[in-house]
Amino acid sequence: MIEPEFSIKKALEEAGTDAYLMTGNIHDSDIYYVTRFLASDDFVYLQTGAGEEVLFISEMEKGRAEIESRVSTIKTNQDLGYREKIKEKKDASIAYAACISELLSGEGIKRVAVPYYFPIFYSNSLKEAGFSVVPIKSPFRKIRSLKRSEEIEAIKYAQTAGEKAMKAAIALIAGAEEREGILYHEGQVLTGSKVLSVIDHALLDYGCEAEETIVSCGRDTSNPHGTTDGPLKANAPIILDIFPRSKKKRYFADMTRTVLHGKASEELKKMYEAVFAAQKKGLEMVKPGVPAADVHNAVCDVFEAHGYDTYMSGSKVGFIHSTGHGVGLDIHELPGVGENGVLLEVGNVITIEPGLYYPETGGIRLEDMVLVTENGCENLTGLEKRFVL
């Protein structure tokens, strides 16, 4: 029988279904979360209303699944006559869909819930086979938002790697030389690509990786996800946003620092002070039972009190995104810290990342990652915040 923390019985009852079915592979966080099994090719997870679980995989993965997966009932494509079905159907995909139908029939299932992203081909095949297919919001997304102790430790490890990489990047920028407004390192122009390379190497030393690290400079920073591949400038803001993932444990971390080599203008100093104050207010408000929207609105209020625009007043510059997001097996997961009805809960891991963005001036963003605790929150980000290097 399924472990209590993985039970989705209530969701199945609300949907009026007999079971929940999903297909996925190494890129699907939900299926990894509930099975603790990874494979490059798609496989199937089934949970019945009675709490039975089945993992349906290829025969070649059975031995590994028996060792690694938390699901004890394992069926293979050979068990369900996949090869024979290919010969009969003349199409591997149709044969696989027929195997899924046979799997459901064997469990006595008539009505099956599937996630919104369930493949339409399989959905149509199941309907043609006489099953009722009900798309529902993934019940595991909510469960995943409440982190267990081993998940928190995995996130902390990734954060440690991120901080090591951030220190290496900041040290590189701090040690650069300025020539005619451009930064140089060891006689060569210091580029965003070079800083990115240093970050990647530091993460690899800790068994982590990051695919979309942000290194942006100058006006590029006015776009929250802007990047700068070329030369980095002196006297201009440089945003470093690193969200590493442990290659072994699969969990993400997230942090952002904004730094400047040289002299900051008065406007940039004021922007940094406002972002720092807004983040401080947001962090102070994080505790269980607090609406995420209240944290977000308080951050907006700080910005407006400092004379800056927010999208709450319809502006397209200034503070133009939500205050934060959940972090775990996905870099963006529940709960969101923005305009929603979510209440923060013990076990949530979220970011608090206010920022200001103006095309003519540039952008400033600071991001810490925190764990919601019984008495407030634990800041999982230990790296100092220093603007001018």
C-alpha positions in Angstrom: 0.0 0.0 0.0 1.1 3.6 -0.6 2.8 5.6 2.0 0.5 8.3 3.5 2.4 11.3 2.2 2.0 10.0 -1.4 -1.7 9.3 -1.1 -4.0 11.1 -3.6 -7.2 9.3 -2.6 -9.0 12.6 -2.0 -8.1 14.0 -5.4 -9.4 10.8 -7.0 -12.6 10.9 -5.1 -13.2 14.5 -6.1 -12.6 13.6 -9.7 -14.9 10.6 -9.5 -12.2 8.3 -10.8 -10.7 4.9 -9.9 -7.0 5.7 -10.3 -4.4 8.3 -11.4 -2.2 7.5 -14.4 0.8 9.4 -15.6 3.6 8.8 -18.1 7.0 10.5 -17.9 10.8 10.1 -18.0 13.9 11.7 -16.6 12.5 15.2 -17.2 9.2 14.7 -15.3 9.5 15.9 -11.7 6.1 14.4 -10.6 6.9 10.9 -11.7 10.4 11.0 -10.1 9.0 12.4 -6.9 6.5 9.6 -6.4 8.6 6.7 -7.8 12.2 7.8 -7.0 13.0 6.2 -10.3 14.6 7.8 -13.4 14.7 6.6 -17.0 15.4 8.2 -20.3 12.5 6.5 -22.0 8.9 7.1 -21.0 7.4 4.8 -18.3 4.1 4.7 -16.5 3.0 5.2 -12.9 -0.4 4.2 -11.6 -2.1 4.8 -8.3 -5.5 3.3 -7.5 -8.2 4.7 -5.2 -7.4 1.7 -2.9 -3.8 2.9 -2.6 -2.2 0.3 -4.8 0.8 1.5 -6.9 2.1 0.0 -10.1 5.3 1.0 -12.0 5.2 -0.1 -15.7 8.6 0.0 -17.4 10.7 -1.7 -20.1 12.1 -5.1 -19.3 15.6 -3.8 -19.4 15.0 -1.4 -16.5 13.3 -3.9 -14.2 16.5 -4.9 -12.2 17.4 -1.3 -11.6 13.8 -0.3 -10.7 13.6 -3.1 -8.1 16.7 -1.6 -6.4 15.9 2.2 -6.8 12.2 2.7 -7.0 10.0 3.1 -3.9 7.1 1.3 -5.8 7.2 -2.4 -5.1 4.8 -3.6 -7.8 6.6 -3.5 -11.1 5.3 -4.7 -14.4 7.2 -4.7 -17.7 6.3 -4.4 -21.3 7.1 -8.1 -21.7 4.5 -8.9 -18.9 1.9 -7.1 -21.0 2.9 -8.6 -24.4 4.4 -5.5 -25.9 6.3 -7.3 -28.6 3.3 -9.3 -29.7 1.2 -6.2 -29.8 3.8 -4.5 -32.0 3.5 -7.3 -34.5 -0.3 -7.1 -34.3 -0.7 -3.3 -34.4 2.3 -2.6 -36.8 3.1 0.5 -34.7 5.1 0.8 -31.4 3.0 3.7 -30.0 -0.3 2.0 -30.6 1.1 -1.2 -29.0 2.3 0.8 -26.0 -1.2 2.4 -25.6 -2.7 -1.1 -25.8 -0.4 -2.2 -23.0 -1.6 0.7 -20.8 -5.2 -0.3 -21.6 -4.4 -3.8 -20.5 -2.7 -2.5 -17.3 -5.8 -0.6 -16.4 -8.2 -3.5 -17.1 -6.1 -5.8 -15.0 -6.6 -3.4 -12.0 -10.4 -3.2 -12.7 -10.2 0.5 -13.6 -12.9 2.2 -15.6 -12.4 5.9 -14.9 -8.9 7.2 -14.8 -7.6 10.6 -13.8 -4.6 12.0 -15.7 -2.5 15.2 -15.4 -3.3 18.1 -17.7 -0.1 17.3 -19.8 -1.0 13.7 -20.4 -0.3 12.8 -24.0 -3.4 13.2 -26.2 -2.6 10.1 -28.2 -2.7 7.9 -25.2 -5.9 9.7 -24.0 -7.6 9.1 -27.2 -6.5 5.4 -27.3 -7.9 4.9 -23.8 -11.2 6.4 -24.7 -11.4 4.3 -27.8 -10.8 1.3 -25.5 -13.8 2.2 -23.4 -12.1 4.1 -20.5 -13.3 7.4 -19.2 -10.3 9.8 -19.0 -10.5 12.8 -16.7 -7.7 15.5 -16.8 -7.0 17.0 -13.4 -4.5 19.3 -11.9 -1.5 17.3 -10.7 -2.2 16.3 -7.1 1.5 15.8 -6.5 2.3 19.5 -7.1 0.7 20.4 -3.8 2.3 17.5 -1.9 5.7 18.4 -3.3 5.4 22.0 -1.9 5.7 20.6 1.6 9.3 19.4 1.8 10.5 16.5 3.9 13.8 16.6 5.8 15.7 14.7 3.1 14.4 17.1 0.5 15.5 20.1 2.5 19.0 18.7 2.9 19.2 18.1 -0.9 18.1 21.7 -1.5 20.7 23.0 1.0 23.4 21.0 -0.7 22.5 22.6 -4.1 22.5 26.0 -2.4 25.9 25.5 -1.0 27.2 24.7 -4.5 25.4 27.8 -5.8 27.0 30.0 -3.2 30.5 28.6 -4.0 29.8 29.5 -7.7 28.5 32.9 -6.8 31.6 33.7 -4.7 33.8 32.6 -7.6 31.9 34.9 -10.1 32.0 37.9 -7.7 35.7 37.4 -7.0 36.4 37.4 -10.7 34.5 40.6 -11.2 36.0 42.2 -8.1 39.5 41.4 -9.3 39.0 42.8 -12.8 40.8 45.9 -14.1 39.0 48.8 -15.7 40.0 50.2 -19.1 37.9 52.8 -20.7 34.8 51.6 -19.0 35.3 47.9 -19.8 36.4 45.2 -17.4 39.5 43.1 -18.1 40.8 39.9 -16.5 44.4 38.8 -17.0 44.7 41.1 -20.0 41.6 39.9 -21.7 38.2 41.5 -21.9 36.0 40.0 -19.1 32.8 38.8 -20.7 29.5 37.5 -19.5 30.4 34.2 -21.1 33.7 34.0 -19.1 31.8 34.5 -15.8 29.2 31.9 -16.8 32.0 29.5 -17.5 33.5 30.1 -14.0 30.1 29.5 -12.5 29.6 26.2 -14.4 33.0 24.9 -13.4 32.4 25.7 -9.8 29.0 23.9 -9.8 30.5 20.8 -11.5 33.0 20.5 -8.7 30.0 20.0 -6.3 28.2 17.6 -8.6 25.7 20.3 -9.7 24.7 21.9 -13.0 22.7 24.9 -14.2 21.3 25.4 -17.6 20.1 29.0 -17.7 22.3 31.0 -15.4 21.8 34.7 -15.8 24.8 37.0 -16.1 23.7 40.4 -17.3 25.2 43.8 -17.3 24.2 47.4 -17.9 21.0 47.9 -19.8 20.6 44.2 -20.3 19.8 44.1 -16.5 16.6 46.0 -17.2 15.2 42.8 -18.5 14.6 40.4 -15.6 15.9 37.5 -17.6 18.3 39.5 -19.8 21.8 38.1 -20.5 25.1 39.6 -21.5 27.5 37.3 -23.4 30.0 40.0 -24.4 32.1 42.6 -22.4 31.1 43.5 -18.9 31.2 47.2 -18.1 32.5 49.1 -15.2 30.2 51.4 -13.2 27.2 49.4 -14.3 25.0 46.8 -12.5 25.8 43.1 -13.0 23.0 40.7 -12.1 24.1 37.1 -11.3 21.2 34.7 -10.9 22.3 31.1 -10.3 19.8 28.2 -9.9 21.8 25.0 -9.7 20.5 21.5 -9.5 22.2 18.5 -7.9 22.9 16.0 -10.6 22.4 13.1 -8.2 19.5 14.2 -6.0 17.8 16.3 -8.6 16.8 19.2 -6.4 17.3 22.9 -7.3 18.4 25.9 -5.3 18.2 29.6 -6.3 19.9 32.9 -5.5 20.6 36.3 -7.1 23.1 39.0 -6.3 23.6 42.3 -8.0 27.1 43.8 -8.0 29.0 46.7 -9.5 32.7 47.1 -10.2 33.6 50.8 -10.0 31.5 53.7 -8.9 27.7 53.5 -8.7 25.5 56.5 -9.7 23.2 57.9 -7.0 20.2 56.5 -8.8 21.6 53.0 -8.8 22.5 53.3 -5.1 18.9 54.4 -4.3 17.5 51.5 -6.4 19.7 49.0 -4.5 18.7 50.4 -1.1 15.0 50.1 -2.1 15.4 46.5 -3.3 17.3 45.6 -0.1 14.6 47.2 2.0 11.8 45.5 0.1 13.5 42.1 0.4 14.1 42.7 4.2 10.4 43.4 4.6 9.4 40.3 2.6 11.6 38.1 4.6 10.3 39.4 7.9 6.8 38.6 6.9 7.4 34.9 5.9 5.7 32.6 8.4 3.1 29.8 8.3 -0.5 31.0 7.8 0.5 34.2 6.1 -1.1 34.7 2.7 1.6 34.8 0.0 -0.2 37.8 -1.5 0.4 39.7 1.8 4.1 39.2 1.4 4.0 40.3 -2.2 1.8 43.4 -1.4 4.1 44.4 1.4 7.1 44.3 -1.0 5.2 46.5 -3.5 4.3 48.9 -0.7 8.0 49.3 0.2 8.9 50.1 -3.4 6.1 52.6 -3.8 7.1 54.3 -0.5 10.6 54.7 -2.0 9.1 56.3 -5.1 9.4 53.4 -7.5 6.8 52.0 -9.8 5.2 48.6 -9.5 2.9 46.7 -11.8 0.2 46.9 -9.1 -0.3 50.5 -10.3 -0.2 49.4 -14.0 3.4 50.2 -14.6 5.5 48.3 -17.1 8.8 49.4 -15.4 10.0 49.2 -11.9 8.9 46.1 -10.0 7.3 44.0 -12.7 7.2 40.4 -11.5 6.0 38.4 -8.5 8.0 38.4 -5.2 9.0 34.7 -5.4 8.3 31.1 -6.1 8.6 27.6 -4.6 11.8 25.6 -5.2 12.3 21.9 -5.3 12.5 19.3 -8.1 11.5 22.2 -10.4 13.1 25.6 -10.2 9.6 27.1 -10.3 7.0 25.2 -8.3 4.3 25.8 -5.7 3.8 28.0 -3.8 4.0 31.1 -5.8 4.6 34.3 -3.8 2.4 36.8 -5.7 -1.2 37.7 -6.3 -2.9 34.4 -5.2 -4.9 32.9 -2.4 -2.1 30.6 -1.1 -1.3 30.5 2.6 2.3 29.8 3.4 2.9 26.4 5.2 5.6 24.8 7.3 7.9 23.0 4.9 7.5 25.4 2.0 10.8 26.4 0.4 10.4 29.7 -1.4 12.4 32.6 -2.8 12.1 36.3 -1.9 13.4 38.1 -4.9 12.3 41.7 -5.4 13.8 43.7 -8.2 13.6 47.1 -10.0 14.1 47.4 -13.8 14.4 50.6 -15.8 15.5 50.6 -19.5 17.7 53.8 -19.2 19.2 52.9 -15.8 19.4 49.1 -15.6 18.1 46.6 -13.1 18.8 45.5 -9.5 17.6 42.2 -8.0 18.3 40.3 -4.8 17.2 36.8 -4.1 17.3 34.6 -1.0 15.8 31.2 -0.6 14.0 30.4 2.7 12.4 27.5 4.5 9.1 28.3 6.2 9.3 27.1 9.8 6.9 26.9 12.7 8.1 30.3 14.0 8.9 32.1 10.8 11.5 31.2 8.3 15.1 29.9 8.0 17.2 31.8 5.4 19.0 29.1 3.4 21.2 31.8 1.7 24.2 32.7 3.6 26.1 34.8 1.1 26.5 38.5 2.0 24.8 41.3 -0.1 27.4 43.8 -1.3 26.6 46.0 -4.2 29.8 48.0 -5.0 32.9 45.7 -5.1 
